[in-house]
Amino acid sequence: MAYDEGLADRIRQVLRDEAGLTEKRMFGGLAFLVNGNLAVSASSRGGLLLRVDPADTPDLVGRAGAARFEMRGRPMDGWLHIDPAGLGTERGLESWVSRGVSYARALPPK
């Protein structure tokens, strides 16, 4: 399944003024990187792939369709999949994207 172009455009709108932003096709989706660090991606599984502080993962799981992202069947702390149902409003999307950008900014630039 390809990523949702409409969702990618919505993410671009949220990030339009973000410094150090690049886009890159990764993991079958379209990733948005801040200073070389993945912040958020329009996922090939639908919805968002979101990078967050691993310590925050337990508190975020279950919020507005958030679940641990699974890679090769293994749930990963620090990576969330946000179901499209949790992204229906611009406010909801902005909240998740902002969280991913904040974490990416806290990492050393690549």
C-alpha positions in Angstrom: 0.0 0.0 0.0 1.3 3.5 -0.9 1.2 6.3 1.6 -1.7 8.7 1.7 -0.8 11.8 -0.5 -3.5 13.8 1.1 -2.1 13.1 4.5 1.4 14.0 3.3 0.1 17.4 2.0 -1.6 18.0 5.4 1.7 17.3 7.2 3.5 19.7 4.8 1.0 22.4 5.7 1.7 21.9 9.4 5.5 21.9 8.8 5.6 24.7 6.2 7.6 27.1 8.4 9.8 24.5 10.1 13.5 25.1 9.7 15.8 22.3 8.7 13.0 20.2 7.2 13.6 17.6 4.4 11.4 15.0 2.9 12.6 11.5 2.1 10.9 8.3 1.0 11.5 5.8 3.7 9.9 2.5 4.9 7.4 2.7 2.0 6.1 6.1 3.2 7.1 9.7 3.0 9.2 10.8 5.9 9.7 14.3 7.2 13.1 14.9 8.8 14.2 17.8 11.0 18.0 18.3 10.9 18.3 14.8 9.5 16.2 13.1 12.2 12.9 11.5 11.3 10.1 13.3 13.1 7.0 12.0 11.3 6.0 10.0 8.2 2.9 9.5 6.1 3.0 5.7 6.6 2.6 3.1 3.9 0.4 1.3 6.5 -1.9 4.3 6.6 -1.9 7.0 9.2 1.4 8.3 10.7 4.6 6.8 11.8 5.8 9.0 14.6 9.0 9.2 16.5 8.8 10.1 20.1 10.9 9.9 23.3 11.0 6.2 24.2 10.2 7.1 27.8 6.9 8.7 26.7 5.7 5.6 24.7 3.7 4.0 27.6 1.8 7.2 28.3 1.0 7.8 24.6 -0.1 4.3 23.6 -3.9 4.2 23.3 -4.4 8.0 22.9 -6.4 8.9 19.7 -5.5 5.7 17.9 -1.9 5.5 18.9 -0.1 2.2 19.2 3.5 1.0 19.4 4.9 0.7 15.9 5.8 -2.9 15.1 8.9 -3.6 13.0 9.3 -7.3 12.0 6.6 -8.2 14.5 8.4 -6.5 17.4 6.8 -3.5 19.1 9.2 -0.6 19.3 9.4 2.0 22.1 10.0 5.5 20.7 8.0 4.7 17.5 4.2 5.1 17.3 1.7 4.3 14.6 -1.2 6.8 14.7 -4.3 5.4 13.0 -6.0 7.6 10.4 -9.1 7.8 12.6 -7.0 9.8 15.2 -6.0 12.4 12.5 -9.4 13.6 11.4 -9.0 17.1 12.8 -6.2 19.5 12.0 -5.7 20.1 15.7 -5.2 16.4 16.3 -2.7 16.1 13.4 -0.8 19.2 14.6 -0.6 17.8 18.1 1.0 14.6 16.9 3.3 16.2 14.3 4.5 18.8 16.9 5.4 16.0 19.3 7.5 14.3 16.6 9.2 17.5 15.6 10.0 18.4 19.3 11.7 15.0 19.8 13.6 15.2 16.5 14.9 18.7 17.5 16.1 17.3 20.8 18.4 14.9 19.0 21.9 15.8 17.6 21.7 16.9 14.0 22.8 14.4 11.4 
